[in-house]
């Protein structure tokens, strides 16, 4: 059978999976006399990332109760070869994490997302 000049073989794609845990550190977040609390949720608890492809974005939502100041996000446990662009919520209630992979071994990598008070 002749495949012809227009027939191409599909290149297998290797995916990386990041699973995210949550941590909230609120020391110094109170901007008034009432105690402040923040609930942090991720739009997705996992990200499927393909090396060389567009970033995979996970939205982070905050529910503030009380006078909470500026909130920043950080991510720990990101393996070598994966970069993360963190957009902290600051004074708003939404931030995001955009993960990009280079040449990282396919596996499941747990990462921790932490919300804390500070500059955005």
Backbone torsions as a table, in degrees:
resi	resn	phi	psi	omega
1	UNK	NA	135.4	179.9
2	UNK	-95.8	121.7	179.7
3	UNK	-76.0	-17.9	-179.8
4	UNK	77.6	166.4	-175.6
5	UNK	-73.9	-16.5	-175.8
6	UNK	-95.5	-1.8	-177.3
7	UNK	-84.7	128.4	179.1
8	UNK	-122.3	151.4	173.9
9	UNK	-88.0	139.6	177.5
10	UNK	-73.3	133.7	176.8
11	UNK	-85.1	126.9	-179.6
12	UNK	-65.9	139.6	179.4
13	UNK	-105.8	138.5	178.3
14	UNK	-106.9	129.9	-177.8
15	UNK	-110.0	150.7	172.8
16	UNK	-113.1	142.9	178.3
17	UNK	-118.8	125.7	173.6
18	UNK	-106.0	131.1	173.8
19	UNK	-111.5	138.1	-172.9
20	UNK	-113.8	135.2	170.6
21	UNK	-105.7	167.0	-176.9
22	UNK	-118.7	146.9	174.5
23	UNK	-145.8	136.8	178.7
24	UNK	-124.7	122.5	177.3
25	UNK	-116.5	116.5	-172.0
26	UNK	-115.5	18.0	-179.1
27	UNK	-65.3	130.4	178.4
28	UNK	79.5	10.2	-179.0
29	UNK	-80.8	-23.5	-177.9
30	UNK	-65.7	126.7	176.8
31	UNK	-109.3	3.1	178.4
32	UNK	-140.5	-164.7	-178.2
33	UNK	-85.3	-17.9	179.8
34	UNK	-83.9	146.3	177.3
35	UNK	-67.7	147.7	-178.9
36	UNK	-114.1	145.5	174.4
37	UNK	-135.5	153.1	177.6
38	UNK	-135.2	131.0	171.6
39	UNK	-102.3	129.7	-177.0
40	UNK	-114.2	126.3	176.6
41	UNK	-131.1	149.7	175.7
42	UNK	-105.7	140.7	177.8
43	UNK	-63.1	-27.7	177.1
44	UNK	-145.3	135.7	179.9
45	UNK	-80.9	-3.2	-179.5
46	UNK	-145.5	153.1	177.7
47	UNK	-127.5	131.6	175.5
48	UNK	-98.5	117.8	-172.3
49	UNK	-119.9	134.5	177.2
50	UNK	-112.1	124.7	179.7
51	UNK	-56.0	136.9	177.4
52	UNK	80.0	1.1	-178.9
53	UNK	-101.4	175.0	178.4
54	UNK	-60.3	153.5	179.9
55	UNK	-59.4	148.8	174.0
56	UNK	-99.7	121.0	-174.3
57	UNK	-104.1	135.2	172.9
58	UNK	-118.2	127.5	178.7
59	UNK	-84.7	140.2	179.2
60	UNK	-116.2	124.6	-179.1
61	UNK	-109.7	140.0	175.6
62	UNK	-115.8	138.6	170.1
63	UNK	-116.0	113.4	-176.8
64	UNK	-96.1	138.2	172.6
65	UNK	-131.1	122.3	-176.3
66	UNK	90.9	-179.5	-176.5
67	UNK	-81.3	87.0	-179.5
68	UNK	-94.5	132.4	178.2
69	UNK	-78.8	-155.6	179.7
70	UNK	-65.8	136.5	-179.3
71	UNK	-117.4	133.5	176.1
72	UNK	-115.3	153.4	177.1
73	UNK	-111.4	148.0	171.7
74	UNK	-141.0	158.4	-178.8
75	UNK	-130.3	129.4	176.1
76	UNK	-120.2	157.9	179.3
77	UNK	88.2	8.7	179.8
78	UNK	-73.5	122.4	-176.7
79	UNK	-72.8	161.0	175.8
80	UNK	-57.8	138.0	-179.8
81	UNK	95.3	-7.4	175.5
82	UNK	-117.9	130.3	176.5
83	UNK	-112.3	153.4	179.3
84	UNK	-132.5	130.4	175.2
85	UNK	-102.0	112.3	-176.5
86	UNK	-97.6	123.3	173.1
87	UNK	-109.6	98.7	-177.6
88	UNK	-71.5	151.4	-178.4
89	UNK	-73.3	-23.3	-177.3
90	UNK	60.3	-119.4	-179.9
91	UNK	-92.2	-5.3	-179.7
92	UNK	-89.8	-174.2	-177.7
93	UNK	-110.7	12.5	-179.1
94	UNK	-143.1	137.9	173.6
95	UNK	-136.0	-175.0	178.4
96	UNK	-153.0	160.5	176.4
97	UNK	-128.1	124.9	178.7
98	UNK	-115.9	115.6	-177.0
99	UNK	-100.7	136.5	177.2
100	UNK	-130.9	138.4	-179.4
101	UNK	-114.2	141.6	173.0
102	UNK	-100.8	-116.2	179.8
103	UNK	-105.8	77.5	-179.1
104	UNK	-112.2	140.7	-179.6
105	UNK	-60.8	136.7	178.6
106	UNK	-65.4	129.4	-179.3
107	UNK	-174.2	178.6	172.5
108	UNK	-103.2	124.5	-177.6
109	UNK	-116.9	120.7	175.6
110	UNK	-82.0	135.2	175.6
111	UNK	-127.1	158.2	178.6
112	UNK	-116.1	128.2	175.4
113	UNK	-102.3	126.1	-177.0
114	UNK	-120.5	134.7	173.3
115	UNK	-106.5	132.7	177.4
116	UNK	-145.9	167.8	178.8
117	UNK	-86.6	146.2	179.4
118	UNK	156.3	-169.6	179.9
119	UNK	-74.4	154.3	-177.5
120	UNK	-92.4	NA	NA
